Amino acid sequence: MKTVYDFVTVISFACLVLTYFMFTEGGLKVLAHFMLPAAAFAIANQVGNVALQRGYLWLDALAVVLIVAGIGYTYIVVRH
């Protein structure tokens, strides 16, 4: 773990797993909803690392949007 995106996405994923176990009743249907933000965090990590290597500001923005969208979607799923 070398970049800020590595730390942020791994912490977000760990919080996602804890949220699944603490605030839901489990089940495959709920787990399927949690797979989307997990994929968003993985993609955001890769996009953010490429942005840092190549210096593309728009990729940084895309990575941040993916992280925020993953957190927001998790909040919506848990709230319902």
C-alpha distances in whole Angstrom, upper triangle without the diagonal:
4,6,8,9,6,7,10,10,9,11,14,14,15,17,19,19,21,23,24,25,27,28,30,32,30,32,31,32,29,26,27,27,23,22,23,20,18,18,18,15,13,15,14,11,12,15,13,11,14,16,14,14,18,19,20,21,22,19,17,20,20,17,18,21,19,17,20,22,20,21,24,25,24,26,29,29,29,31,34
4,7,8,7,8,11,12,12,14,16,17,18,20,21,22,24,26,27,28,30,31,32,35,33,35,34,34,32,29,30,29,26,25,25,22,20,20,19,16,15,16,15,11,12,14,12,9,13,14,11,12,16,16,18,19,21,18,16,19,19,16,17,21,20,18,21,23,22,22,25,27,26,28,31,31,31,33,36
4,5,5,7,9,10,11,13,14,16,17,19,20,22,23,25,26,28,29,30,31,34,32,34,33,33,31,28,29,28,24,23,23,20,18,19,17,14,14,14,12,9,11,12,9,7,11,11,8,10,14,14,15,15,17,15,12,15,16,13,14,17,16,15,18,20,19,20,23,24,24,26,28,29,29,31,34
4,5,5,6,9,10,11,12,14,15,17,18,20,21,22,24,26,27,28,29,32,31,33,32,32,29,27,27,26,23,22,22,18,17,18,16,13,13,14,11,9,12,12,9,9,12,12,10,12,15,14,15,15,16,14,11,14,15,11,11,15,15,12,15,18,17,17,20,22,21,23,26,26,26,28,31
4,5,5,6,8,10,10,12,14,15,16,18,20,21,22,24,25,26,27,30,28,30,29,29,26,24,24,23,20,19,18,15,14,14,12,9,10,10,8,5,8,9,6,7,10,10,9,12,15,14,14,14,15,12,10,12,12,8,9,12,11,9,13,15,14,14,18,19,19,21,23,24,24,26,29
4,6,6,6,8,10,11,12,14,15,17,18,20,21,23,24,25,26,29,27,29,28,28,26,23,24,23,19,18,18,15,13,14,13,10,9,11,9,6,9,11,9,8,12,13,12,13,16,17,17,17,18,15,13,16,15,11,12,15,14,12,15,17,15,16,19,20,19,21,24,24,24,27,29
4,6,5,6,8,10,11,12,14,15,16,18,20,21,22,23,25,28,26,28,28,28,25,23,24,23,20,19,19,16,14,16,15,11,12,14,12,9,12,14,11,11,15,15,14,16,19,19,20,19,20,17,15,17,17,13,13,16,15,12,15,17,15,15,18,20,19,20,23,24,23,26,28
4,6,5,6,9,10,11,12,14,15,16,18,20,21,21,23,26,25,27,26,26,23,22,22,21,17,17,17,13,13,14,12,9,11,12,10,8,12,13,11,12,15,15,14,17,20,19,19,18,18,16,13,14,14,11,10,13,12,8,11,14,12,11,15,16,15,17,20,21,20,23,25
4,5,5,6,9,10,10,12,14,15,16,19,20,20,21,24,23,24,23,23,21,19,19,18,14,14,14,10,9,10,9,5,7,9,7,6,10,11,10,11,14,15,15,17,20,19,19,18,18,15,13,15,14,10,10,12,10,7,10,12,10,10,14,15,14,16,19,19,19,22,24
4,5,5,6,9,10,11,12,14,15,17,18,20,21,23,22,23,23,23,21,18,19,18,15,14,15,12,10,12,12,8,9,12,11,9,12,14,13,13,17,18,17,19,22,22,22,22,22,19,17,18,17,14,14,16,14,11,14,15,12,13,16,17,15,17,20,20,19,22,25
4,5,5,6,9,10,11,12,14,16,16,17,19,22,21,23,23,24,20,18,20,19,15,16,16,13,11,14,13,10,12,15,13,11,15,17,15,16,19,20,19,22,24,24,24,23,23,20,18,19,18,15,14,16,14,11,13,15,12,11,15,16,14,16,19,19,18,20,23
4,5,5,6,9,10,10,12,14,15,16,17,20,19,21,21,21,18,16,17,15,12,13,13,9,9,11,10,7,10,13,11,11,14,16,14,16,19,19,19,22,24,24,23,22,22,19,17,17,16,13,12,14,12,8,10,12,9,8,11,12,10,12,15,15,15,17,20
4,5,5,6,9,10,11,13,14,15,16,19,17,19,18,19,16,13,15,14,10,10,11,8,6,10,10,7,9,12,11,11,14,16,15,17,20,20,21,23,25,25,25,24,23,20,19,19,18,15,14,15,13,10,12,13,9,9,13,13,11,13,16,15,15,18,20
4,5,5,6,9,10,11,12,14,15,18,16,19,19,20,17,14,17,16,12,13,14,12,10,13,14,11,12,16,15,14,17,19,18,19,22,23,23,25,28,28,28,27,26,24,22,22,21,18,17,19,16,13,15,16,13,12,15,15,12,14,18,16,15,18,21
4,5,5,6,9,10,10,11,13,16,15,18,19,19,16,14,16,15,11,13,14,11,10,14,14,11,14,17,16,16,19,21,19,21,24,24,24,27,29,29,28,27,26,24,22,22,21,18,17,18,16,13,13,15,11,9,13,13,10,11,15,14,12,15,18
4,5,5,6,9,10,10,11,14,13,15,15,15,12,11,13,11,8,10,11,8,8,11,12,10,12,15,15,15,18,20,19,21,24,24,25,27,29,29,28,27,26,23,22,22,20,17,17,17,14,12,13,13,9,8,11,11,7,10,12,11,10,13,15
4,5,5,6,9,10,11,13,11,13,14,15,12,10,13,12,8,10,13,11,9,13,14,12,14,17,17,17,20,22,22,23,26,27,27,29,31,32,31,30,29,26,25,25,23,20,20,20,18,15,16,16,13,12,15,14,10,13,15,13,12,16,17
4,5,5,6,8,10,12,12,15,16,17,14,12,15,15,11,14,16,14,13,16,17,15,17,20,20,20,23,25,24,25,28,29,29,31,34,33,33,32,31,28,27,27,25,22,22,22,20,17,18,18,15,13,16,15,11,13,16,14,12,15,17
4,5,5,6,7,11,10,14,15,15,11,11,14,12,10,13,14,12,12,16,16,15,18,20,20,20,23,25,24,26,29,29,30,32,34,34,33,31,30,28,26,26,24,22,21,21,19,16,16,16,13,11,13,12,9,9,12,10,8,11,13
4,6,6,6,8,7,10,11,12,8,8,11,10,8,11,13,12,12,15,16,15,17,20,20,21,24,25,25,27,30,30,31,33,35,35,34,33,31,29,28,27,25,23,22,22,19,17,18,17,14,13,14,13,9,11,13,10,8,12,13
4,6,6,8,7,10,13,14,11,10,14,13,11,14,16,15,15,18,19,18,20,23,23,23,26,28,28,29,32,33,33,36,38,38,37,36,35,32,31,30,29,26,25,25,23,20,21,21,17,16,18,16,13,14,16,13,11,14,15
4,6,8,9,13,15,16,13,13,16,15,13,16,18,17,17,20,21,20,22,25,25,25,28,30,29,31,34,34,34,37,39,39,38,36,35,33,31,31,30,27,26,26,24,21,21,21,18,16,17,17,13,13,15,13,10,13,14
4,7,9,12,15,14,11,12,15,14,12,16,17,16,17,20,21,20,22,25,25,25,28,30,29,31,34,34,35,37,39,39,38,36,35,33,31,30,29,27,25,25,23,20,20,19,17,15,15,14,11,11,12,10,7,9,11
4,5,9,11,11,8,9,12,11,11,14,16,15,16,19,20,20,22,25,25,26,29,30,30,32,34,35,36,38,40,40,38,37,35,33,32,31,29,27,26,25,23,21,21,20,17,16,16,14,11,12,12,9,7,10,10
4,7,10,10,8,10,13,13,13,16,18,18,18,21,23,23,25,27,28,29,31,33,33,35,37,38,39,41,43,43,41,40,38,36,35,34,32,30,30,29,26,25,24,23,20,19,20,18,15,15,15,12,10,13,12
4,7,8,6,7,10,11,11,13,16,16,16,19,21,21,22,25,26,26,29,30,31,33,35,36,37,39,41,41,39,39,37,34,34,33,31,29,28,27,25,23,24,22,19,19,19,17,14,16,16,12,11,14,13
4,6,6,6,9,10,11,13,15,17,17,19,21,22,23,25,26,27,29,31,32,33,35,36,38,40,41,42,40,39,37,35,34,34,31,29,29,28,25,24,25,23,20,20,21,18,16,17,17,13,13,16,15
4,5,5,6,9,10,10,13,15,15,16,19,20,21,23,24,26,27,29,30,32,33,35,36,38,39,40,38,38,35,33,33,32,29,28,28,27,24,23,24,22,19,20,20,17,15,18,17,13,14,17,16
4,5,5,7,9,10,12,14,15,16,18,20,21,22,24,26,27,28,30,32,33,34,36,38,39,39,37,37,34,32,32,31,28,27,27,25,22,22,23,20,17,18,18,15,14,16,15,11,12,15,13
4,5,5,7,9,11,12,13,15,16,18,19,21,22,24,26,27,28,30,31,32,34,36,37,37,36,35,32,30,30,29,26,25,25,23,20,20,20,18,15,15,16,12,11,13,12,8,9,12,11
4,5,5,6,9,11,10,13,15,16,17,19,20,21,23,25,26,27,29,30,32,33,35,35,34,33,31,29,28,28,25,23,24,22,19,19,19,17,14,15,16,13,11,14,14,10,11,15,14
4,5,5,7,10,10,11,13,15,16,17,19,21,22,23,25,27,28,29,31,33,34,34,32,32,30,27,27,27,24,22,23,21,18,18,19,16,14,15,16,12,12,15,14,11,13,16,15
4,5,6,8,9,11,12,14,15,17,18,20,21,22,24,26,27,28,30,32,33,33,31,30,28,25,25,24,21,20,20,19,16,16,16,13,11,12,12,9,8,11,10,7,10,13,12
4,5,6,6,9,10,11,13,15,16,17,19,20,21,23,25,26,27,29,31,31,29,28,26,24,24,23,20,18,19,17,14,14,14,12,9,10,12,9,7,10,11,8,10,13,13
4,6,5,6,9,10,11,12,14,15,17,18,20,21,23,24,26,27,29,29,28,27,25,23,23,22,19,17,18,17,14,14,15,13,10,12,14,11,10,14,14,11,13,17,16
4,5,5,6,9,10,11,12,14,16,16,18,20,21,22,24,26,27,27,25,25,22,20,20,19,16,15,16,14,11,11,13,10,8,11,11,8,9,13,12,11,13,16,16
4,5,5,6,9,10,10,12,14,15,16,18,20,20,22,24,25,25,24,23,21,18,18,17,15,13,13,12,9,8,10,8,4,7,9,7,7,10,11,10,12,15,16
4,5,5,6,9,10,11,13,14,15,17,19,20,21,23,25,25,24,23,22,19,18,18,16,13,14,14,10,10,12,11,7,10,12,10,9,13,14,13,14,18,18
4,5,5,6,8,10,11,12,14,16,17,18,20,21,23,23,22,22,20,17,17,17,14,12,14,13,10,10,13,11,9,12,14,12,12,16,16,15,17,20,21
4,5,5,6,9,10,10,12,14,15,16,18,20,21,21,19,19,17,14,14,14,11,9,10,10,6,7,9,8,6,9,11,10,11,14,15,15,17,19,20
4,5,5,6,9,10,10,12,14,15,16,18,20,20,19,18,17,14,13,14,12,9,10,10,7,6,9,9,7,9,12,12,11,14,16,16,17,20,21
4,5,5,7,9,10,11,13,14,16,17,19,20,19,19,18,14,14,15,13,10,12,13,9,9,13,13,10,13,16,15,15,18,20,19,20,23,24
4,5,5,6,8,10,11,12,14,16,17,17,16,16,15,11,12,13,10,8,11,11,8,9,12,12,11,14,16,15,16,19,20,20,22,24,25
4,5,5,6,8,10,10,12,14,15,15,14,14,12,9,9,10,7,4,7,8,6,6,10,10,10,12,14,15,15,18,19,20,21,24,25
4,6,5,6,9,10,11,12,14,15,14,15,14,11,10,12,10,7,9,12,9,9,12,13,12,14,17,17,17,20,22,22,23,26,27
4,5,5,6,9,10,11,12,14,13,14,14,10,11,13,11,8,12,13,11,12,15,16,15,17,20,20,20,23,25,25,26,29,30
4,6,5,6,9,10,11,11,10,11,10,6,7,10,8,6,10,11,9,11,14,14,14,17,19,19,20,23,24,25,26,29,30
4,5,5,6,9,10,10,9,10,10,6,6,9,8,5,8,11,10,10,13,15,15,16,19,20,20,23,24,25,26,28,30
4,5,5,6,9,10,10,12,12,9,9,12,12,9,12,14,13,13,17,18,18,19,22,23,23,25,27,28,29,31,33
4,5,5,6,8,8,10,11,8,9,12,11,10,13,15,14,15,18,19,19,21,24,24,25,28,29,30,31,33,35
4,5,5,5,5,7,8,5,6,9,9,9,11,13,14,14,17,18,19,21,23,24,25,27,29,30,31,33,35
4,6,5,7,9,11,9,8,11,12,11,13,16,16,16,18,20,21,22,24,26,26,28,30,31,32,34,36
4,6,8,11,13,11,11,14,15,14,16,19,18,19,22,23,23,25,27,28,29,31,33,34,35,37,39
4,6,9,11,9,10,14,14,14,16,19,19,20,22,24,24,26,28,29,30,32,34,35,36,38,40
4,6,9,9,9,12,13,13,15,17,18,19,21,23,24,25,27,28,30,31,33,34,36,37,39
4,6,6,7,9,10,11,13,15,16,17,19,20,22,23,25,26,28,29,31,32,34,35,37
4,5,5,6,9,10,11,13,14,16,17,18,20,22,23,24,26,27,29,30,32,33,35
4,5,5,6,9,10,10,12,14,15,16,18,20,21,22,24,26,27,28,30,31,33
4,5,5,6,9,10,10,12,14,15,16,18,20,21,23,24,25,27,29,30,32
4,5,5,6,9,10,11,12,14,15,17,18,20,21,23,24,26,27,29,31
4,5,5,6,9,10,11,12,14,15,16,18,20,21,22,24,26,27,29
4,5,5,6,9,10,10,12,14,15,16,18,20,21,22,24,25,27
4,5,5,6,9,10,11,13,14,15,17,19,20,21,23,24,26
4,5,5,6,8,10,11,12,14,15,17,18,20,21,22,25
4,5,5,6,8,10,10,12,14,15,16,18,20,21,23
4,6,5,6,9,10,10,12,14,15,16,18,20,21
4,5,5,6,9,10,11,13,14,16,17,18,20
4,5,5,6,9,10,11,12,14,15,16,19
4,5,5,6,8,10,10,12,14,15,17
4,5,5,6,9,10,11,12,14,16
4,6,5,6,9,10,11,12,15
4,5,5,6,9,10,11,13
4,5,5,6,9,10,11
4,5,5,6,8,10
4,6,5,6,9
4,6,5,6
4,6,6
4,5
4
